[in-house]
Amino acid sequence: MAVAAVGSNPSAVAEPGRSADRWTPVRVFWWAFVGFLVLGIGWGLAVPYDGFADESRHVARAYSAANGQLVWHGVIAPDGYPVIKVPRSLAPNAPKDSACFQDDPGIPANCSPAAGRTQDEHTIVDLPSGAARYNPIYYVIVGQPLRLWPDSVGIYLARLISDAMVSALFAAAFAITAMARRGRRMLAGLLVALTPVAVNLAPAVNPAGLEIGGAAVLWTALVLLVDGHQRSPALVRLASLGAAVVATVRFGGILWLVMIVGVAALGLSRDRLSRLTRLRLVRRWGAFVLAAVVAGGLWSLWQNPAGDAVSTGGDRSLAAKVLAALSVDIWDRGEYLVKGMVGLVGFGETSPPAIVFPVWFCAFGALLFTAMVLTRTMDRIRLAMLVVGTFALLFASDVGPISQGWYLSQGRYGLPAILGVPILGAYLLVERGVFSEAQLRTLTRAYVLLLLPLQLVTLYAAMLRYQTGIRGGINPLPVQPWNPFTGTWLPVLGPELPLMAAIVGLALLGRLVWRMTPPQRELQELPVMAEL
C-alpha cells in the first residue's frame, strides 16, 4: 500500500490510482465547509423569520450593535427585558417579541405579519430583547447586512454570514481529524455530536450555533493533543480559537469551557502537563485564551446579560428552590431537555418524527456505554463528569427561574459540553483496544447511513410544521401532512430549493466521511506532526 511522504499531509493514505494526499486537512476542510454551508442554506431558506430560536431578539441586538450601540442603554419593558429600537421590518410582531406560531406547532407561519418589507424600514418600533446585553462580538459581524438593508435581503444575508462562520468551525473540526491517522477515530463521534439541533442553529441569527462550533473545534483538538499525544502548533492554535469562541459569544460559555478543559486535563499525566505548560507556544496561546476568558467574564459582570432571570431571591430557602427545580427538571422536563439536544428545533416546539430520537440515542449510547464499561477507570470518570456536569449546570440555571414560575434551560444549551462525550468516547474505544481501527471505520460508515438521513428528515418535518402545521394529541389520532411542496406559507424561493440544498450538503458530507474511512485496510501510523 502506498503512503504519503512526510509533508503537507503525511497522514493521508494513498488509494490505488489516486493521489496520496487526497484527504489533506485543507481538502477535508473545504469539503466539509461546503457541505455544512449548503446544508445550512437549506435550513436558512426553509425556516420563516423568527422560526429559529429567539431570532427576532437576536436580530434586534445585531441591528443595534452594527449601528454602534455596542453597550445597550435604554428603557426596561414591563416584563423586565431591555427594549431595543429597530425598524418594523425586523420586528413585524412588535411590541410582542415572539411570533404567533412559536408556541403551537399546529399553527403554520402564515399567521405572522410578513418580515423584511421595505415599506416598514423607516418605521421604528420598540422590541423587548433578552439579548440586548449580550457580548457584541458576534452581533457586530452578522448585523452589518441588517444595518445596510433592514429588509428581507439583510435578514437572509445575516443568516448566511452566521451559517458561514459556524460551518467553518464545523469544517475545522473535521479537518482536525485528518491531521493524524488516529484523528479519524473521532469521525463517528462528530457524526453523533453534530445533531440536527446543532445544524439547525448554524444559519440562525443566534450565537448558540457559533458556541457549539467553537466547542467542536476545541474538543477535537484537545483529544488529539491530550489523548493522542500529538504535538502540533496547528492543534494548539485551533484549540485556543475554539476556547476563545466558547468563552466569549454567550454569557454561560465560560462555565462550559472550564468543564471541557477540566475533563480534558484529566487525561494528562503530571509530567506531560508540566512539559506542555513549559512550551512557549502553549503559554502564548494560553495567554490568548485567558484574555478571552477575562474579557468575557468582565463583560458578563458589567452588563449582567441574564438580568434577574437566574435570581434566587424570595421567601423560600435556597434548598427548597433547588429541590423544586430538580423536581420540575427531572420529572417534567427531563425528556424535553434530552430531546432538545437532538431534534427539537425552533423554540423547542418543532419535533421530527418520533423515531429520530431513539435512533440517535442508540448511536450516542453505543459510544458512551461501551466506553464506560470497557475502558479505564479514569476514562469512565471523565465521561461521567461530562454527562453529570452538563445536566447539573442545566438544572442549576433553572433554580431561579423555576422559583419565579418559568424555566430557562434548553437542551441545546448543553451541547458545547455534551458533544465531547461521543468524540472522546469514539477515540478511546480504539485507543484502549476495545475496537480495532477497522471496526470503528465500519461503525462510522454505519452512522453515515443511519444519521445523515435523519438530518434531512428533521428539516422535512420542520418544513411541514411551518408550511402546514403538525398536529399533536391522541384523540383524534393526528394524521400528519406529508407533502413539503404545498402549504399556507411557503419559503420565499419555494420549498424545492431548501430540500435540494440539504440533500446536496448531506451528500457531500456523507461522501467525505465515507472516503475518509476506507474498509478492509489498516491506516499506517506516520510521523505526521511538527515538533513544538
Secondary structure per residue as TSV (DSSP state, phi and psi in degrees):
chain	resnum	aa	ss	phi	psi
A	1	M	-	360.0	130.2
A	2	A	-	-78.6	143.4
A	3	V	B	-127.2	160.0
A	4	A	-	-74.6	149.7
A	5	A	-	-74.9	157.1
A	6	V	S	-64.2	127.4
A	7	G	S	173.0	-129.1
A	8	S	S	-63.8	-34.1
A	9	N	-	-149.3	77.0
A	10	P	T	-67.2	-12.8
A	11	S	T	-86.1	-9.8
A	12	A	-	-69.3	143.5
A	13	V	B	-109.6	127.9
A	14	A	-	-73.8	137.6
A	15	E	-	-100.0	154.5
A	16	P	T	-54.6	124.2
A	17	G	T	77.7	8.2
A	18	R	S	-123.1	161.5
A	19	S	-	-65.8	141.2
A	20	A	T	-67.0	-27.2
A	21	D	T	-100.6	29.6
A	22	R	T	-56.2	-43.7
A	23	W	T	-110.5	59.9
A	24	T	-	-68.2	159.0
A	25	P	H	-54.7	-38.4
A	26	V	H	-65.2	-44.1
A	27	R	H	-65.0	-42.4
A	28	V	H	-61.6	-42.4
A	29	F	H	-56.9	-49.1
A	30	W	H	-69.0	-37.6
A	31	W	H	-60.6	-49.1
A	32	A	H	-67.1	-39.4
A	33	F	H	-61.2	-48.3
A	34	V	H	-63.4	-41.7
A	35	G	H	-60.0	-50.7
A	36	F	H	-67.9	-38.4
A	37	L	H	-61.4	-47.9
A	38	V	H	-67.2	-39.5
A	39	L	H	-60.5	-43.0
A	40	G	H	-66.1	-35.3
A	41	I	H	-61.3	-39.2
A	42	G	H	-58.0	-46.7
A	43	W	H	-64.1	-43.1
A	44	G	H	-63.4	-31.7
A	45	L	H	-82.8	-28.9
A	46	A	H	-81.3	-25.1
A	47	V	S	-96.8	131.6
A	48	P	-	-69.1	165.1
A	49	Y	T	-59.6	134.4
A	50	D	T	70.9	14.3
A	51	G	-	-82.0	-25.7
A	52	F	S	-76.4	159.0
A	53	A	T	-57.9	119.5
A	54	D	T	56.1	30.5
A	55	E	H	-63.3	-45.5
A	56	S	H	-63.1	-33.4
A	57	R	H	-68.9	-39.2
A	58	H	H	-74.3	-33.5
A	59	V	H	-62.6	-41.5
A	60	A	H	-61.4	-42.8
A	61	R	H	-64.6	-40.6
A	62	A	H	-65.5	-41.4
A	63	Y	H	-62.6	-46.4
A	64	S	H	-68.4	-39.8
A	65	A	H	-65.8	-41.4
A	66	A	H	-66.2	-25.0
A	67	N	T	-91.3	11.4
A	68	G	T	104.5	-7.3
A	69	Q	-	-88.0	72.5
A	70	L	-	-66.3	-36.2
A	71	V	S	-109.2	122.8
A	72	W	-	-67.6	141.0
A	73	H	-	-148.6	136.1
A	74	G	S	166.0	-153.1
A	75	V	-	-105.4	165.2
A	76	I	B	-106.7	132.4
A	77	A	-	-72.5	161.5
A	78	P	T	-56.3	-28.0
A	79	D	T	-82.6	2.9
A	80	G	S	94.8	-3.9
A	81	Y	-	-89.2	144.7
A	82	P	B	-63.7	148.6
A	83	V	E	-104.8	132.3
A	84	I	E	-116.2	138.2
A	85	K	E	-90.7	123.5
A	86	V	E	-140.2	160.5
A	87	P	E	-64.6	146.6
A	88	R	G	-60.5	-24.2
A	89	S	G	-62.1	-23.7
A	90	L	G	-102.4	-4.7
A	91	A	-	-142.3	65.6
A	92	P	T	-66.0	-18.3
A	93	N	T	-99.2	3.6
A	94	A	T	-58.1	144.5
A	95	P	T	-81.3	-1.4
A	96	K	S	-70.9	147.2
A	97	D	S	-102.1	17.4
A	98	S	S	-145.9	154.7
A	99	A	-	-86.8	160.6
A	100	C	T	-66.3	-20.8
A	101	F	T	-95.9	-1.8
A	102	Q	S	-69.7	-31.4
A	103	D	S	-92.9	-13.2
A	104	D	-	-131.9	109.1
A	105	P	T	-67.4	-9.0
A	106	G	T	-81.6	-9.6
A	107	I	S	-99.6	118.5
A	108	P	-	-71.8	170.3
A	109	A	G	-77.6	-6.7
A	110	N	G	-72.4	-8.7
A	111	C	G	-72.1	-17.9
A	112	S	S	-91.0	142.8
A	113	P	-	-58.0	148.3
A	114	A	-	-65.5	137.1
A	115	A	S	-96.6	159.4
A	116	G	S	78.3	15.4
A	117	R	-	-74.4	131.1
A	118	T	G	-64.3	-28.9
A	119	Q	G	-71.0	-12.0
A	120	D	G	-98.8	0.6
A	121	E	T	-62.4	-31.3
A	122	H	T	-100.8	4.4
A	123	T	-	-97.0	112.3
A	124	I	E	-92.8	131.2
A	125	V	E	-128.3	165.7
A	126	D	E	-97.3	131.4
A	127	L	E	-129.3	116.9
A	128	P	E	-64.4	134.5
A	129	S	-	-143.8	120.5
A	130	G	T	-70.1	-10.7
A	131	A	T	-91.1	2.5
A	132	A	T	-59.6	-30.9
A	133	R	T	-102.5	11.1
A	134	Y	S	-70.8	156.1
A	135	N	-	-54.0	130.0
A	136	P	S	-80.4	-3.2
A	137	I	H	-55.7	-53.1
A	138	Y	H	-63.7	-42.4
A	139	Y	H	-69.8	-35.1
A	140	V	H	-60.9	-36.3
A	141	I	H	-73.1	-54.9
A	142	V	H	-73.8	-16.5
A	143	G	T	-82.6	-10.4
A	144	Q	H	-60.5	-47.7
A	145	P	H	-64.4	-29.1
A	146	L	H	-68.7	-34.1
A	147	R	H	-67.3	-41.5
A	148	L	H	-79.6	-39.0
A	149	W	-	-133.9	84.4
A	150	P	T	-77.4	57.3
A	151	D	T	-144.7	-161.4
A	152	S	H	-61.3	-36.1
A	153	V	H	-60.6	-47.8
A	154	G	H	-63.4	-39.4
A	155	I	H	-62.1	-48.1
A	156	Y	H	-72.0	-31.9
A	157	L	H	-69.1	-37.2
A	158	A	H	-62.6	-41.9
A	159	R	H	-61.8	-40.8
A	160	L	H	-65.3	-41.0
A	161	I	H	-63.3	-45.0
A	162	S	H	-61.1	-43.3
A	163	D	H	-59.7	-43.1
A	164	A	H	-64.4	-42.1
A	165	M	H	-65.4	-46.6
A	166	V	H	-68.2	-40.3
A	167	S	H	-61.9	-36.5
A	168	A	H	-63.1	-38.6
A	169	L	H	-71.7	-43.3
A	170	F	H	-58.2	-43.5
A	171	A	H	-65.8	-36.6
A	172	A	H	-62.5	-37.9
A	173	A	H	-62.4	-41.4
A	174	F	H	-66.8	-39.8
A	175	A	H	-62.5	-35.2
A	176	I	H	-60.7	-34.7
A	177	T	H	-65.3	-19.6
A	178	A	T	-92.5	1.3
A	179	M	S	-79.8	-12.8
A	180	A	S	-155.6	150.9
A	181	R	G	-56.1	-42.3
A	182	R	G	-70.3	-16.0
A	183	G	G	-63.5	-27.1
A	184	R	G	-68.6	-13.0
A	185	R	G	-61.1	-26.5
A	186	M	H	-81.4	-7.1
A	187	L	H	-61.3	-41.8
A	188	A	H	-60.3	-42.6
A	189	G	H	-64.6	-38.7
A	190	L	H	-64.9	-39.7
A	191	L	H	-61.7	-34.9
A	192	V	H	-77.9	-39.8
A	193	A	H	-68.8	-40.2
A	194	L	S	-85.2	78.8
A	195	T	-	-71.8	169.5
A	196	P	H	-55.1	-33.1
A	197	V	H	-65.0	-43.8
A	198	A	H	-62.2	-43.1
A	199	V	H	-68.1	-38.9
A	200	N	H	-60.4	-33.4
A	201	L	H	-79.4	-12.8
A	202	A	S	-59.1	-50.0
A	203	P	S	-86.1	-3.6
A	204	A	S	-71.0	142.5
A	205	V	S	-78.0	85.8
A	206	N	S	-167.5	124.5
A	207	P	T	-69.5	-5.8
A	208	A	H	-61.4	-37.8
A	209	G	H	-63.9	-40.8
A	210	L	H	-66.3	-38.1
A	211	E	H	-62.1	-43.4
A	212	I	H	-64.6	-41.6
A	213	G	H	-62.1	-43.0
A	214	G	H	-61.2	-39.1
A	215	A	H	-66.4	-37.1
A	216	A	H	-62.9	-42.4
A	217	V	H	-64.2	-45.3
A	218	L	H	-61.0	-45.6
A	219	W	H	-63.9	-48.5
A	220	T	H	-64.2	-39.2
A	221	A	H	-67.7	-42.2
A	222	L	H	-66.5	-38.6
A	223	V	I	-61.4	-42.2
A	224	L	I	-69.8	-38.1
A	225	L	I	-70.0	-41.6
A	226	V	I	-89.9	-59.7
A	227	D	I	-83.8	-27.8
A	228	G	S	-89.2	-6.8
A	229	H	-	54.0	32.9
A	230	Q	-	-82.6	153.6
A	231	R	-	-129.2	104.7
A	232	S	-	-150.4	127.1
A	233	P	H	-58.1	-34.8
A	234	A	H	-62.6	-41.1
A	235	L	H	-66.4	-39.1
A	236	V	H	-62.7	-44.2
A	237	R	H	-64.9	-43.3
A	238	L	H	-66.9	-40.1
A	239	A	H	-61.2	-40.3
A	240	S	H	-66.6	-40.9
A	241	L	H	-61.0	-48.2
A	242	G	H	-60.5	-41.1
A	243	A	H	-64.1	-41.6
A	244	A	H	-64.0	-39.4
A	245	V	H	-63.1	-48.4
A	246	V	H	-60.9	-36.7
A	247	A	H	-74.6	-21.7
A	248	T	H	-114.2	-34.8
A	249	V	S	-75.7	-25.3
A	250	R	S	-132.6	148.8
A	251	F	T	-68.3	-21.6
A	252	G	T	-92.8	2.4
A	253	G	H	-63.3	-31.3
A	254	I	H	-63.1	-36.7
A	255	L	H	-64.9	-42.6
A	256	W	H	-64.1	-38.9
A	257	L	H	-63.0	-43.4
A	258	V	H	-59.8	-42.8
A	259	M	H	-64.5	-45.7
A	260	I	H	-62.3	-50.0
A	261	V	H	-66.1	-39.0
A	262	G	H	-63.0	-45.5
A	263	V	H	-65.4	-40.9
A	264	A	H	-63.7	-41.8
A	265	A	H	-63.4	-25.6
A	266	L	T	-65.3	-16.5
A	267	G	T	-84.5	-2.3
A	268	L	S	-96.5	138.5
A	269	S	-	-74.1	160.6
A	270	R	H	-62.5	-37.5
A	271	D	H	-66.8	-44.6
A	272	R	H	-66.5	-39.2
A	273	L	H	-60.8	-41.4
A	274	S	H	-64.0	-42.2
A	275	R	H	-67.1	-38.9
A	276	L	H	-64.7	-43.6
A	277	T	H	-70.9	-14.3
A	278	R	H	-86.1	-11.7
A	279	L	S	-76.8	135.1
A	280	R	H	-60.9	-41.9
A	281	L	H	-61.3	-43.8
A	282	V	H	-65.4	-41.4
A	283	R	H	-65.1	-40.4
A	284	R	H	-65.3	-47.4
A	285	W	H	-75.1	-25.9
A	286	G	H	-64.6	-37.5
A	287	A	H	-64.4	-36.5
A	288	F	H	-62.1	-44.9
A	289	V	H	-65.0	-42.2
A	290	L	H	-60.4	-40.8
A	291	A	H	-62.5	-40.2
A	292	A	H	-65.4	-40.3
A	293	V	H	-64.6	-45.1
A	294	V	H	-62.2	-44.4
A	295	A	H	-63.1	-45.4
A	296	G	H	-64.2	-40.8
A	297	G	H	-66.8	-42.9
A	298	L	H	-64.4	-39.4
A	299	W	H	-61.3	-43.9
A	300	S	H	-65.7	-39.5
A	301	L	H	-66.5	-37.6
A	302	W	H	-73.9	-48.2
A	303	Q	H	-94.9	-19.2
A	304	N	-	49.8	67.2
A	305	P	T	-58.4	-31.0
A	306	A	T	-78.6	-15.1
A	307	G	T	60.9	-137.0
A	308	D	T	-90.6	7.5
A	309	A	T	-60.9	-37.3
A	310	V	T	-101.8	13.8
A	311	S	-	-64.7	138.7
A	312	T	-	-112.0	23.4
A	313	G	-	-71.3	170.4
A	314	G	S	130.4	-176.1
A	315	D	S	-80.8	-36.1
A	316	R	S	-72.6	155.4
A	317	S	-	-70.5	158.7
A	318	L	H	-61.8	-38.7
A	319	A	H	-61.4	-41.1
A	320	A	H	-64.7	-37.7
A	321	K	H	-69.4	-38.3
A	322	V	H	-63.9	-44.8
A	323	L	H	-63.5	-38.6
A	324	A	H	-64.7	-43.0
A	325	A	H	-64.6	-41.4
A	326	L	H	-62.9	-41.5
A	327	S	H	-61.1	-46.8
A	328	V	I	-66.1	-47.0
A	329	D	I	-70.8	-34.6
A	330	I	I	-81.7	-47.5
A	331	W	I	-78.9	-41.7
A	332	D	I	-104.4	-33.6
A	333	R	S	-114.0	-1.2
A	334	G	H	-58.8	-48.4
A	335	E	H	-62.7	-40.3
A	336	Y	H	-62.6	-41.3
A	337	L	H	-65.0	-44.2
A	338	V	H	-67.3	-45.2
A	339	K	H	-65.0	-30.0
A	340	G	H	-67.3	-15.9
A	341	M	T	-82.3	-17.6
A	342	V	T	-110.4	-60.3
A	343	G	T	-136.9	-2.5
A	344	L	-	-82.5	101.2
A	345	V	B	-99.3	-177.6
A	346	G	T	67.2	-128.5
A	347	F	T	-94.2	19.2
A	348	G	T	89.5	2.5
A	349	E	T	-97.4	-12.1
A	350	T	B	-102.3	114.6
A	351	S	-	-115.4	141.8
A	352	P	-	-74.9	176.4
A	353	P	-	-53.3	146.5
A	354	A	T	-57.7	-27.7
A	355	I	T	-65.1	-21.9
A	356	V	H	-60.4	-40.2
A	357	F	H	-69.4	-52.1
A	358	P	H	-61.9	-34.8
A	359	V	H	-64.2	-45.5
A	360	W	H	-68.0	-39.0
A	361	F	H	-64.0	-37.1
A	362	C	H	-65.2	-41.1
A	363	A	H	-63.1	-41.5
A	364	F	H	-65.3	-47.9
A	365	G	H	-65.8	-30.8
A	366	A	H	-60.8	-36.1
A	367	L	H	-81.4	-44.1
A	368	L	H	-67.0	-55.5
A	369	F	H	-73.3	-32.5
A	370	T	H	-64.3	-42.6
A	371	A	H	-66.9	-37.9
A	372	M	H	-65.1	-33.9
A	373	V	H	-86.5	-37.6
A	374	L	H	-112.3	2.2
A	375	T	S	-104.5	-163.8
A	376	R	-	-82.1	166.2
A	377	T	H	-59.8	-45.8
A	378	M	H	-65.1	-34.7
A	379	D	H	-61.8	-43.0
A	380	R	H	-64.0	-40.9
A	381	I	H	-61.8	-44.1
A	382	R	H	-63.2	-45.9
A	383	L	H	-65.9	-41.0
A	384	A	H	-64.8	-38.5
A	385	M	H	-61.4	-37.9
A	386	L	H	-65.1	-47.5
A	387	V	H	-65.8	-52.0
A	388	V	H	-65.6	-43.3
A	389	G	H	-63.7	-38.3
A	390	T	H	-61.0	-50.7
A	391	F	H	-72.2	-28.8
A	392	A	H	-63.1	-42.6
A	393	L	H	-68.3	-38.3
A	394	L	H	-62.9	-43.3
A	395	F	H	-65.4	-41.9
A	396	A	H	-61.5	-37.2
A	397	S	T	-69.5	-12.8
A	398	D	T	-96.5	-6.7
A	399	V	H	-60.6	-50.5
A	400	G	H	-66.3	-52.7
A	401	P	H	-58.6	-43.4
A	402	I	H	-65.4	-32.8
A	403	S	H	-67.8	-19.2
A	404	Q	T	-96.5	-2.2
A	405	G	T	99.2	14.3
A	406	W	S	-146.3	-175.4
A	407	Y	-	-135.1	156.2
A	408	L	-	-111.7	-45.5
A	409	S	-	-67.8	144.9
A	410	Q	-	-128.6	152.0
A	411	G	G	-58.0	-36.5
A	412	R	G	-63.2	-24.2
A	413	Y	G	-63.8	-28.2
A	414	G	G	-88.0	-1.6
A	415	L	H	-61.5	-37.1
A	416	P	H	-55.1	-34.5
A	417	A	H	-89.8	-46.6
A	418	I	H	-69.2	-24.3
A	419	L	T	-67.7	-14.2
A	420	G	H	-70.6	-20.7
A	421	V	H	-63.8	-55.1
A	422	P	H	-69.0	-31.7
A	423	I	H	-66.1	-50.8
A	424	L	H	-68.4	-41.1
A	425	G	H	-61.1	-44.2
A	426	A	H	-62.1	-41.3
A	427	Y	H	-64.2	-45.0
A	428	L	H	-68.7	-28.7
A	429	L	H	-62.2	-34.1
A	430	V	H	-85.9	-39.1
A	431	E	H	-59.7	-35.2
A	432	R	T	-92.1	3.0
A	433	G	T	81.4	11.8
A	434	V	S	-69.9	-47.5
A	435	F	S	-111.7	151.4
A	436	S	-	-84.6	166.3
A	437	E	H	-57.7	-42.7
A	438	A	H	-64.7	-38.9
A	439	Q	H	-66.0	-40.9
A	440	L	H	-68.7	-34.9
A	441	R	H	-64.9	-36.8
A	442	T	H	-64.1	-42.6
A	443	L	H	-63.4	-39.8
A	444	T	H	-61.4	-44.2
A	445	R	H	-65.0	-35.0
A	446	A	H	-63.4	-38.4
A	447	Y	H	-66.8	-34.2
A	448	V	H	-57.8	-47.2
A	449	L	H	-72.6	-27.3
A	450	L	H	-90.9	-44.2
A	451	L	H	-94.1	-38.4
A	452	L	H	-61.3	-40.2
A	453	P	H	-60.1	-30.7
A	454	L	H	-69.4	-27.2
A	455	Q	H	-61.0	-44.1
A	456	L	H	-67.1	-39.7
A	457	V	H	-61.1	-38.7
A	458	T	H	-65.4	-43.2
A	459	L	H	-62.8	-44.8
A	460	Y	H	-56.8	-45.1
A	461	A	H	-64.9	-39.0
A	462	A	H	-64.9	-38.2
A	463	M	H	-63.4	-43.2
A	464	L	H	-61.4	-40.3
A	465	R	H	-63.0	-45.7
A	466	Y	H	-79.3	-28.9
A	467	Q	H	-86.2	-35.2
A	468	T	T	-126.2	-34.5
A	469	G	-	101.7	138.4
A	470	I	-	-113.0	124.1
A	471	R	-	-89.1	149.5
A	472	G	-	-116.4	-169.8
A	473	G	-	87.5	175.5
A	474	I	S	-126.4	-6.7
A	475	N	S	-138.2	100.9
A	476	P	S	-77.2	162.2
A	477	L	-	-61.9	128.3
A	478	P	-	-75.1	128.5
A	479	V	-	-101.8	110.6
A	480	Q	-	-80.6	152.6
A	481	P	-	-65.5	159.9
A	482	W	-	-132.7	-16.8
A	483	N	-	-90.5	109.9
A	484	P	T	-81.6	2.7
A	485	F	T	-102.7	4.7
A	486	T	-	-131.5	168.9
A	487	G	-	152.1	166.1
A	488	T	S	-77.4	-18.6
A	489	W	S	-126.9	138.6
A	490	L	-	-132.1	147.8
A	491	P	-	-55.1	151.0
A	492	V	T	-59.7	-32.3
A	493	L	T	-103.9	15.4
A	494	G	-	91.4	159.4
A	495	P	S	-79.6	-16.3
A	496	E	H	-69.0	-42.6
A	497	L	H	-62.9	-46.3
A	498	P	H	-58.5	-41.8
A	499	L	H	-65.7	-41.8
A	500	M	H	-65.6	-41.0
A	501	A	H	-61.4	-43.3
A	502	A	H	-64.0	-42.2
A	503	I	H	-62.9	-44.2
A	504	V	H	-64.6	-45.8
A	505	G	H	-61.0	-45.1
A	506	L	H	-67.0	-35.5
A	507	A	H	-64.3	-40.4
A	508	L	H	-63.3	-45.2
A	509	L	H	-66.2	-41.2
A	510	G	H	-63.2	-43.1
A	511	R	H	-64.7	-40.3
A	512	L	H	-58.1	-53.5
A	513	V	H	-65.4	-38.2
A	514	W	H	-61.2	-44.7
A	515	R	H	-73.4	-23.6
A	516	M	H	-81.7	-8.9
A	517	T	S	-125.1	66.7
A	518	P	-	-65.7	140.6
A	519	P	T	-83.1	160.7
A	520	Q	T	60.5	28.0
A	521	R	-	-146.1	143.3
A	522	E	-	-95.4	125.8
A	523	L	-	-72.1	139.0
A	524	Q	-	-85.5	138.0
A	525	E	-	-72.0	131.8
A	526	L	-	-130.6	154.7
A	527	P	-	-75.8	84.5
A	528	V	-	-96.4	-23.5
A	529	M	S	-101.0	143.2
A	530	A	-	-73.6	143.6
A	531	E	-	-70.9	143.5
A	532	L	-	-72.2	360.0
